[in-house]
Amino acid sequence: MKKYIFIALQLTSSKCLLACEACKKQQSNPFTEITHGRGPENSWDYLVVAIMVLITLYVLFASLKYLLRPAERNRAHIKNIIFQQ
């Protein structure tokens, strides 16, 4: 487990994740050092990214909510077969 944590830390702190010099010149201000290639070209691109982030956060929240506290209370529900054994 320590090995995987070390590898993950190395990858996230590595310079290979940052943009190269050519890409830095093409990027807009918020994404100057982060991404490779061309950044967002107009305001619609920022809107699309913002909507994708909101959808992703909602799905994460909903999945954790229903995983940790499922709303099904019926004793005849199929999940109770597993709990009774």
Buried (B, 14 or more C-beta within 10 A) or exposed (E): EEEEEEEEEEEEEEEEEEBEEEBBEBBEEEBBEEBBEEBBEEEEEBEEEEEEEEEEEEEEEEEEEEEEEEEEEEEEEEEEEEEEE
